[in-house]
Amino acid sequence: MSFYLELTVIEALRNSKGTLSDNVWQVFRYLRDSFVGAQVVDPANTNNIISSDLTLAEKNLVRAAAVATLGSKTWQDVVK
């Protein structure tokens, strides 16, 4: 699962030039907007579709958590 997260964050930040906080918000926006439909392939084995490791319901839970986080008012709310 951590490899899936790593590849997702790399994709979310592919062309980012923002600050650390900008990048954190960019990842949450990616999780909200693109994560559910994104196909993540293992770069070392293109036959391994890593995004198949989660069900659609599980991906939607990740999306819902990102939506909730993006609605946070303070960093304290984000990292609780």
Gaussian input, Z-matrix of N, CA and C with variables (Angstrom, degrees):
# hf/3-21g

backbone

0 1
 N
 C     1     B1
 C     2     B2     1     A1
 N     3     B3     2     A2     1     D1
 C     4     B4     3     A3     2     D2
 C     5     B5     4     A4     3     D3
 N     6     B6     5     A5     4     D4
 C     7     B7     6     A6     5     D5
 C     8     B8     7     A7     6     D6
 N     9     B9     8     A8     7     D7
 C    10    B10     9     A9     8     D8
 C    11    B11    10    A10     9     D9
 N    12    B12    11    A11    10    D10
 C    13    B13    12    A12    11    D11
 C    14    B14    13    A13    12    D12
 N    15    B15    14    A14    13    D13
 C    16    B16    15    A15    14    D14
 C    17    B17    16    A16    15    D15
 N    18    B18    17    A17    16    D16
 C    19    B19    18    A18    17    D17
 C    20    B20    19    A19    18    D18
 N    21    B21    20    A20    19    D19
 C    22    B22    21    A21    20    D20
 C    23    B23    22    A22    21    D21
 N    24    B24    23    A23    22    D22
 C    25    B25    24    A24    23    D23
 C    26    B26    25    A25    24    D24
 N    27    B27    26    A26    25    D25
 C    28    B28    27    A27    26    D26
 C    29    B29    28    A28    27    D27
 N    30    B30    29    A29    28    D28
 C    31    B31    30    A30    29    D29
 C    32    B32    31    A31    30    D30
 N    33    B33    32    A32    31    D31
 C    34    B34    33    A33    32    D32
 C    35    B35    34    A34    33    D33
 N    36    B36    35    A35    34    D34
 C    37    B37    36    A36    35    D35
 C    38    B38    37    A37    36    D36
 N    39    B39    38    A38    37    D37
 C    40    B40    39    A39    38    D38
 C    41    B41    40    A40    39    D39
 N    42    B42    41    A41    40    D40
 C    43    B43    42    A42    41    D41
 C    44    B44    43    A43    42    D42
 N    45    B45    44    A44    43    D43
 C    46    B46    45    A45    44    D44
 C    47    B47    46    A46    45    D45
 N    48    B48    47    A47    46    D46
 C    49    B49    48    A48    47    D47
 C    50    B50    49    A49    48    D48
 N    51    B51    50    A50    49    D49
 C    52    B52    51    A51    50    D50
 C    53    B53    52    A52    51    D51
 N    54    B54    53    A53    52    D52
 C    55    B55    54    A54    53    D53
 C    56    B56    55    A55    54    D54
 N    57    B57    56    A56    55    D55
 C    58    B58    57    A57    56    D56
 C    59    B59    58    A58    57    D57
 N    60    B60    59    A59    58    D58
 C    61    B61    60    A60    59    D59
 C    62    B62    61    A61    60    D60
 N    63    B63    62    A62    61    D61
 C    64    B64    63    A63    62    D62
 C    65    B65    64    A64    63    D63
 N    66    B66    65    A65    64    D64
 C    67    B67    66    A66    65    D65
 C    68    B68    67    A67    66    D66
 N    69    B69    68    A68    67    D67
 C    70    B70    69    A69    68    D68
 C    71    B71    70    A70    69    D69
 N    72    B72    71    A71    70    D70
 C    73    B73    72    A72    71    D71
 C    74    B74    73    A73    72    D72
 N    75    B75    74    A74    73    D73
 C    76    B76    75    A75    74    D74
 C    77    B77    76    A76    75    D75
 N    78    B78    77    A77    76    D76
 C    79    B79    78    A78    77    D77
 C    80    B80    79    A79    78    D78
 N    81    B81    80    A80    79    D79
 C    82    B82    81    A81    80    D80
 C    83    B83    82    A82    81    D81
 N    84    B84    83    A83    82    D82
 C    85    B85    84    A84    83    D83
 C    86    B86    85    A85    84    D84
 N    87    B87    86    A86    85    D85
 C    88    B88    87    A87    86    D86
 C    89    B89    88    A88    87    D87
 N    90    B90    89    A89    88    D88
 C    91    B91    90    A90    89    D89
 C    92    B92    91    A91    90    D90
 N    93    B93    92    A92    91    D91
 C    94    B94    93    A93    92    D92
 C    95    B95    94    A94    93    D93
 N    96    B96    95    A95    94    D94
 C    97    B97    96    A96    95    D95
 C    98    B98    97    A97    96    D96
 N    99    B99    98    A98    97    D97
 C   100   B100    99    A99    98    D98
 C   101   B101   100   A100    99    D99
 N   102   B102   101   A101   100   D100
 C   103   B103   102   A102   101   D101
 C   104   B104   103   A103   102   D102
 N   105   B105   104   A104   103   D103
 C   106   B106   105   A105   104   D104
 C   107   B107   106   A106   105   D105
 N   108   B108   107   A107   106   D106
 C   109   B109   108   A108   107   D107
 C   110   B110   109   A109   108   D108
 N   111   B111   110   A110   109   D109
 C   112   B112   111   A111   110   D110
 C   113   B113   112   A112   111   D111
 N   114   B114   113   A113   112   D112
 C   115   B115   114   A114   113   D113
 C   116   B116   115   A115   114   D114
 N   117   B117   116   A116   115   D115
 C   118   B118   117   A117   116   D116
 C   119   B119   118   A118   117   D117
 N   120   B120   119   A119   118   D118
 C   121   B121   120   A120   119   D119
 C   122   B122   121   A121   120   D120
 N   123   B123   122   A122   121   D121
 C   124   B124   123   A123   122   D122
 C   125   B125   124   A124   123   D123
 N   126   B126   125   A125   124   D124
 C   127   B127   126   A126   125   D125
 C   128   B128   127   A127   126   D126
 N   129   B129   128   A128   127   D127
 C   130   B130   129   A129   128   D128
 C   131   B131   130   A130   129   D129
 N   132   B132   131   A131   130   D130
 C   133   B133   132   A132   131   D131
 C   134   B134   133   A133   132   D132
 N   135   B135   134   A134   133   D133
 C   136   B136   135   A135   134   D134
 C   137   B137   136   A136   135   D135
 N   138   B138   137   A137   136   D136
 C   139   B139   138   A138   137   D137
 C   140   B140   139   A139   138   D138
 N   141   B141   140   A140   139   D139
 C   142   B142   141   A141   140   D140
 C   143   B143   142   A142   141   D141
 N   144   B144   143   A143   142   D142
 C   145   B145   144   A144   143   D143
 C   146   B146   145   A145   144   D144
 N   147   B147   146   A146   145   D145
 C   148   B148   147   A147   146   D146
 C   149   B149   148   A148   147   D147
 N   150   B150   149   A149   148   D148
 C   151   B151   150   A150   149   D149
 C   152   B152   151   A151   150   D150
 N   153   B153   152   A152   151   D151
 C   154   B154   153   A153   152   D152
 C   155   B155   154   A154   153   D153
 N   156   B156   155   A155   154   D154
 C   157   B157   156   A156   155   D155
 C   158   B158   157   A157   156   D156
 N   159   B159   158   A158   157   D157
 C   160   B160   159   A159   158   D158
 C   161   B161   160   A160   159   D159
 N   162   B162   161   A161   160   D160
 C   163   B163   162   A162   161   D161
 C   164   B164   163   A163   162   D162
 N   165   B165   164   A164   163   D163
 C   166   B166   165   A165   164   D164
 C   167   B167   166   A166   165   D165
 N   168   B168   167   A167   166   D166
 C   169   B169   168   A168   167   D167
 C   170   B170   169   A169   168   D168
 N   171   B171   170   A170   169   D169
 C   172   B172   171   A171   170   D170
 C   173   B173   172   A172   171   D171
 N   174   B174   173   A173   172   D172
 C   175   B175   174   A174   173   D173
 C   176   B176   175   A175   174   D174
 N   177   B177   176   A176   175   D175
 C   178   B178   177   A177   176   D176
 C   179   B179   178   A178   177   D177
 N   180   B180   179   A179   178   D178
 C   181   B181   180   A180   179   D179
 C   182   B182   181   A181   180   D180
 N   183   B183   182   A182   181   D181
 C   184   B184   183   A183   182   D182
 C   185   B185   184   A184   183   D183
 N   186   B186   185   A185   184   D184
 C   187   B187   186   A186   185   D185
 C   188   B188   187   A187   186   D186
 N   189   B189   188   A188   187   D187
 C   190   B190   189   A189   188   D188
 C   191   B191   190   A190   189   D189
 N   192   B192   191   A191   190   D190
 C   193   B193   192   A192   191   D191
 C   194   B194   193   A193   192   D192
 N   195   B195   194   A194   193   D193
 C   196   B196   195   A195   194   D194
 C   197   B197   196   A196   195   D195
 N   198   B198   197   A197   196   D196
 C   199   B199   198   A198   197   D197
 C   200   B200   199   A199   198   D198
 N   201   B201   200   A200   199   D199
 C   202   B202   201   A201   200   D200
 C   203   B203   202   A202   201   D201
 N   204   B204   203   A203   202   D202
 C   205   B205   204   A204   203   D203
 C   206   B206   205   A205   204   D204
 N   207   B207   206   A206   205   D205
 C   208   B208   207   A207   206   D206
 C   209   B209   208   A208   207   D207
 N   210   B210   209   A209   208   D208
 C   211   B211   210   A210   209   D209
 C   212   B212   211   A211   210   D210
 N   213   B213   212   A212   211   D211
 C   214   B214   213   A213   212   D212
 C   215   B215   214   A214   213   D213
 N   216   B216   215   A215   214   D214
 C   217   B217   216   A216   215   D215
 C   218   B218   217   A217   216   D216
 N   219   B219   218   A218   217   D217
 C   220   B220   219   A219   218   D218
 C   221   B221   220   A220   219   D219
 N   222   B222   221   A221   220   D220
 C   223   B223   222   A222   221   D221
 C   224   B224   223   A223   222   D222
 N   225   B225   224   A224   223   D223
 C   226   B226   225   A225   224   D224
 C   227   B227   226   A226   225   D225
 N   228   B228   227   A227   226   D226
 C   229   B229   228   A228   227   D227
 C   230   B230   229   A229   228   D228
 N   231   B231   230   A230   229   D229
 C   232   B232   231   A231   230   D230
 C   233   B233   232   A232   231   D231
 N   234   B234   233   A233   232   D232
 C   235   B235   234   A234   233   D233
 C   236   B236   235   A235   234   D234
 N   237   B237   236   A236   235   D235
 C   238   B238   237   A237   236   D236
 C   239   B239   238   A238   237   D237

   B1=1.4450
   B2=1.5286
   B3=1.3245
   B4=1.4606
   B5=1.5342
   B6=1.3281
   B7=1.4656
   B8=1.5276
   B9=1.3213
   B10=1.4632
   B11=1.5259
   B12=1.3244
   B13=1.4646
   B14=1.5281
   B15=1.3155
   B16=1.4706
   B17=1.5278
   B18=1.3155
   B19=1.4635
   B20=1.5288
   B21=1.3230
   B22=1.4620
   B23=1.5262
   B24=1.3198
   B25=1.4636
   B26=1.5308
   B27=1.3047
   B28=1.4709
   B29=1.5287
   B30=1.3071
   B31=1.4691
   B32=1.5257
   B33=1.3092
   B34=1.4660
   B35=1.5253
   B36=1.3136
   B37=1.4672
   B38=1.5244
   B39=1.3107
   B40=1.4684
   B41=1.5312
   B42=1.2910
   B43=1.4696
   B44=1.5218
   B45=1.2988
   B46=1.4570
   B47=1.5211
   B48=1.3004
   B49=1.4603
   B50=1.5274
   B51=1.3232
   B52=1.4553
   B53=1.5154
   B54=1.3157
   B55=1.4563
   B56=1.5249
   B57=1.3123
   B58=1.4614
   B59=1.5228
   B60=1.3161
   B61=1.4688
   B62=1.5296
   B63=1.3344
   B64=1.4687
   B65=1.5263
   B66=1.3221
   B67=1.4645
   B68=1.5196
   B69=1.3197
   B70=1.4658
   B71=1.5271
   B72=1.3450
   B73=1.4674
   B74=1.5190
   B75=1.3368
   B76=1.4648
   B77=1.5313
   B78=1.3070
   B79=1.4670
   B80=1.5268
   B81=1.3206
   B82=1.4676
   B83=1.5288
   B84=1.3348
   B85=1.4653
   B86=1.5298
   B87=1.3391
   B88=1.4626
   B89=1.5269
   B90=1.3208
   B91=1.4625
   B92=1.5237
   B93=1.3089
   B94=1.4665
   B95=1.5288
   B96=1.3368
   B97=1.4563
   B98=1.5263
   B99=1.3223
   B100=1.4678
   B101=1.5256
   B102=1.3099
   B103=1.4588
   B104=1.5258
   B105=1.3242
   B106=1.4675
   B107=1.5245
   B108=1.3203
   B109=1.4626
   B110=1.5146
   B111=1.3216
   B112=1.4648
   B113=1.5280
   B114=1.3090
   B115=1.4613
   B116=1.5251
   B117=1.3199
   B118=1.4543
   B119=1.5243
   B120=1.3284
   B121=1.4585
   B122=1.5240
   B123=1.3084
   B124=1.4638
   B125=1.5309
   B126=1.3198
   B127=1.4680
   B128=1.5283
   B129=1.3182
   B130=1.4612
   B131=1.5238
   B132=1.3355
   B133=1.4594
   B134=1.5246
   B135=1.3071
   B136=1.4646
   B137=1.5229
   B138=1.3127
   B139=1.4616
   B140=1.5246
   B141=1.3219
   B142=1.4610
   B143=1.5249
   B144=1.3256
   B145=1.4640
   B146=1.5328
   B147=1.3186
   B148=1.4612
   B149=1.5204
   B150=1.3164
   B151=1.4587
   B152=1.5255
   B153=1.3178
   B154=1.4655
   B155=1.5251
   B156=1.3261
   B157=1.4628
   B158=1.5255
   B159=1.3349
   B160=1.4644
   B161=1.5210
   B162=1.3174
   B163=1.4548
   B164=1.5299
   B165=1.3047
   B166=1.4574
   B167=1.5287
   B168=1.3057
   B169=1.4725
   B170=1.5302
   B171=1.3204
   B172=1.4661
   B173=1.5284
   B174=1.3206
   B175=1.4641
   B176=1.5222
   B177=1.3136
   B178=1.4606
   B179=1.5208
   B180=1.3264
   B181=1.4697
   B182=1.5306
   B183=1.3165
   B184=1.4678
   B185=1.5305
   B186=1.3166
   B187=1.4614
   B188=1.5247
   B189=1.3241
   B190=1.4687
   B191=1.5298
   B192=1.3182
   B193=1.4714
   B194=1.5273
   B195=1.3273
   B196=1.4639
   B197=1.5259
   B198=1.3191
   B199=1.4667
   B200=1.5248
   B201=1.3331
   B202=1.4636
   B203=1.5257
   B204=1.2974
   B205=1.4654
   B206=1.5219
   B207=1.3196
   B208=1.4620
   B209=1.5269
   B210=1.3145
   B211=1.4515
   B212=1.5170
   B213=1.3085
   B214=1.4634
   B215=1.5186
   B216=1.3118
   B217=1.4614
   B218=1.5308
   B219=1.3231
   B220=1.4652
   B221=1.5216
   B222=1.3399
   B223=1.4704
   B224=1.5207
   B225=1.3137
   B226=1.4610
   B227=1.5282
   B228=1.3240
   B229=1.4633
   B230=1.5146
   B231=1.3107
   B232=1.4638
   B233=1.5216
   B234=1.3074
   B235=1.4677
   B236=1.5290
   B237=1.2976
   B238=1.4670
   B239=1.5001
   A1=111.09
   A2=118.06
   A3=119.67
   A4=111.03
   A5=117.23
   A6=120.41
   A7=110.02
   A8=116.55
   A9=122.26
   A10=109.48
   A11=116.74
   A12=120.95
   A13=110.58
   A14=116.76
   A15=120.68
   A16=111.38
   A17=117.01
   A18=120.48
   A19=111.62
   A20=116.83
   A21=121.16
   A22=110.78
   A23=116.70
   A24=120.60
   A25=110.30
   A26=117.02
   A27=120.20
   A28=109.76
   A29=116.85
   A30=120.28
   A31=110.75
   A32=116.86
   A33=120.99
   A34=111.64
   A35=116.57
   A36=121.20
   A37=113.37
   A38=116.51
   A39=121.80
   A40=113.60
   A41=119.38
   A42=120.92
   A43=112.15
   A44=116.11
   A45=120.38
   A46=111.32
   A47=114.49
   A48=120.55
   A49=109.31
   A50=115.95
   A51=120.53
   A52=113.74
   A53=114.18
   A54=121.58
   A55=109.03
   A56=116.62
   A57=120.51
   A58=110.66
   A59=117.42
   A60=119.30
   A61=111.00
   A62=117.93
   A63=120.42
   A64=110.64
   A65=116.06
   A66=120.55
   A67=112.12
   A68=117.04
   A69=120.10
   A70=109.26
   A71=116.39
   A72=119.55
   A73=110.92
   A74=118.10
   A75=121.37
   A76=110.71
   A77=117.17
   A78=120.25
   A79=110.18
   A80=117.41
   A81=119.81
   A82=111.31
   A83=118.23
   A84=120.49
   A85=110.84
   A86=116.52
   A87=120.12
   A88=110.19
   A89=116.52
   A90=119.76
   A91=110.84
   A92=117.08
   A93=121.68
   A94=111.31
   A95=116.65
   A96=121.01
   A97=115.42
   A98=117.50
   A99=119.32
   A100=115.45
   A101=118.03
   A102=121.31
   A103=113.11
   A104=117.02
   A105=120.28
   A106=111.54
   A107=117.67
   A108=120.70
   A109=115.46
   A110=116.91
   A111=120.17
   A112=111.74
   A113=115.85
   A114=120.79
   A115=107.57
   A116=115.91
   A117=121.74
   A118=107.94
   A119=115.12
   A120=121.84
   A121=108.86
   A122=115.95
   A123=121.88
   A124=108.18
   A125=118.14
   A126=118.99
   A127=113.53
   A128=117.85
   A129=120.99
   A130=112.50
   A131=116.82
   A132=121.25
   A133=107.46
   A134=117.56
   A135=121.42
   A136=113.76
   A137=117.66
   A138=120.74
   A139=111.66
   A140=116.63
   A141=122.12
   A142=109.07
   A143=115.59
   A144=121.42
   A145=106.68
   A146=115.77
   A147=121.97
   A148=111.61
   A149=117.16
   A150=119.91
   A151=112.37
   A152=117.69
   A153=120.86
   A154=111.78
   A155=116.79
   A156=120.36
   A157=112.63
   A158=117.06
   A159=120.87
   A160=109.71
   A161=115.43
   A162=120.29
   A163=109.19
   A164=116.63
   A165=120.63
   A166=110.39
   A167=116.93
   A168=120.71
   A169=110.71
   A170=117.11
   A171=120.55
   A172=111.05
   A173=116.86
   A174=120.25
   A175=110.76
   A176=117.16
   A177=120.59
   A178=111.87
   A179=117.96
   A180=120.45
   A181=110.54
   A182=116.85
   A183=120.97
   A184=109.24
   A185=116.67
   A186=120.93
   A187=110.64
   A188=117.23
   A189=121.40
   A190=111.05
   A191=116.67
   A192=119.90
   A193=110.21
   A194=117.73
   A195=121.09
   A196=110.45
   A197=117.03
   A198=120.91
   A199=109.71
   A200=116.11
   A201=120.09
   A202=110.95
   A203=116.96
   A204=121.11
   A205=111.23
   A206=116.67
   A207=120.03
   A208=111.93
   A209=116.54
   A210=120.85
   A211=113.56
   A212=117.10
   A213=121.74
   A214=110.54
   A215=115.33
   A216=120.75
   A217=112.67
   A218=117.21
   A219=120.61
   A220=109.41
   A221=115.67
   A222=120.58
   A223=110.20
   A224=116.74
   A225=120.49
   A226=110.76
   A227=116.38
   A228=120.67
   A229=111.58
   A230=117.09
   A231=121.71
   A232=111.70
   A233=117.04
   A234=120.70
   A235=113.95
   A236=117.83
   A237=119.26
   A238=113.12
   D1=-36.22
   D2=-178.54
   D3=-66.07
   D4=-32.02
   D5=177.42
   D6=-67.02
   D7=-39.84
   D8=176.39
   D9=-60.15
   D10=-45.54
   D11=178.25
   D12=-62.82
   D13=-44.19
   D14=-179.85
   D15=-59.15
   D16=-47.58
   D17=179.94
   D18=-66.25
   D19=-34.10
   D20=177.94
   D21=-65.92
   D22=-44.06
   D23=179.61
   D24=-65.98
   D25=-40.03
   D26=177.22
   D27=-58.77
   D28=-44.82
   D29=179.42
   D30=-66.15
   D31=-42.68
   D32=-179.22
   D33=-60.86
   D34=-32.88
   D35=-176.19
   D36=-105.06
   D37=14.86
   D38=-173.05
   D39=-45.91
   D40=-47.30
   D41=-177.40
   D42=-118.48
   D43=22.26
   D44=-176.50
   D45=-77.32
   D46=141.36
   D47=176.05
   D48=-129.97
   D49=20.72
   D50=-174.54
   D51=-81.96
   D52=179.54
   D53=174.72
   D54=-73.91
   D55=173.22
   D56=178.24
   D57=-56.41
   D58=-47.62
   D59=-178.88
   D60=-65.74
   D61=-38.62
   D62=175.69
   D63=-59.51
   D64=-41.67
   D65=-179.07
   D66=-66.88
   D67=-37.99
   D68=177.51
   D69=-61.06
   D70=-47.81
   D71=179.13
   D72=-63.77
   D73=-36.28
   D74=178.01
   D75=-61.25
   D76=-41.33
   D77=178.47
   D78=-63.23
   D79=-44.44
   D80=178.55
   D81=-63.13
   D82=-38.35
   D83=176.80
   D84=-64.77
   D85=-39.44
   D86=177.00
   D87=-63.09
   D88=-44.06
   D89=178.69
   D90=-61.60
   D91=-35.95
   D92=178.56
   D93=-71.21
   D94=-45.38
   D95=-168.25
   D96=-94.67
   D97=-29.67
   D98=-169.10
   D99=-127.78
   D100=-20.09
   D101=-171.04
   D102=-57.96
   D103=-46.93
   D104=-173.85
   D105=-58.87
   D106=-41.03
   D107=-176.48
   D108=-93.76
   D109=-3.86
   D110=-175.46
   D111=-77.06
   D112=136.02
   D113=173.09
   D114=-97.73
   D115=122.87
   D116=-178.91
   D117=-110.50
   D118=120.78
   D119=-175.95
   D120=-111.53
   D121=138.10
   D122=176.00
   D123=-64.76
   D124=119.26
   D125=-178.20
   D126=-64.86
   D127=-20.88
   D128=179.67
   D129=-89.14
   D130=-14.76
   D131=-179.13
   D132=-151.65
   D133=93.92
   D134=-174.91
   D135=-66.51
   D136=-8.04
   D137=174.02
   D138=-83.02
   D139=-9.85
   D140=-178.64
   D141=-97.97
   D142=103.04
   D143=179.27
   D144=-90.91
   D145=97.78
   D146=-174.47
   D147=-64.44
   D148=-33.07
   D149=-178.64
   D150=-65.75
   D151=-12.77
   D152=176.17
   D153=-76.40
   D154=-7.32
   D155=-179.90
   D156=-69.38
   D157=-22.63
   D158=178.62
   D159=-110.96
   D160=145.50
   D161=174.59
   D162=-77.52
   D163=166.90
   D164=176.48
   D165=-59.72
   D166=-39.59
   D167=178.91
   D168=-62.55
   D169=-41.53
   D170=178.80
   D171=-66.81
   D172=-40.16
   D173=177.24
   D174=-63.65
   D175=-37.71
   D176=178.13
   D177=-68.56
   D178=-29.63
   D179=173.81
   D180=-66.17
   D181=-40.25
   D182=176.48
   D183=-62.77
   D184=-45.04
   D185=178.70
   D186=-59.91
   D187=-45.45
   D188=-179.57
   D189=-61.73
   D190=-39.25
   D191=177.74
   D192=-65.17
   D193=-38.59
   D194=177.78
   D195=-65.45
   D196=-41.70
   D197=178.17
   D198=-60.20
   D199=-45.98
   D200=179.64
   D201=-62.86
   D202=-41.79
   D203=-179.75
   D204=-64.86
   D205=-41.70
   D206=179.01
   D207=-63.70
   D208=-21.42
   D209=176.84
   D210=-85.83
   D211=-0.23
   D212=-178.97
   D213=-67.80
   D214=147.20
   D215=-179.48
   D216=-92.95
   D217=-27.51
   D218=-176.52
   D219=-136.22
   D220=161.28
   D221=175.14
   D222=-62.66
   D223=-31.87
   D224=178.73
   D225=-59.76
   D226=-36.51
   D227=176.27
   D228=-68.89
   D229=-33.35
   D230=-178.21
   D231=-70.39
   D232=-41.74
   D233=-172.59
   D234=-97.56
   D235=9.13
   D236=-179.13
   D237=-67.88

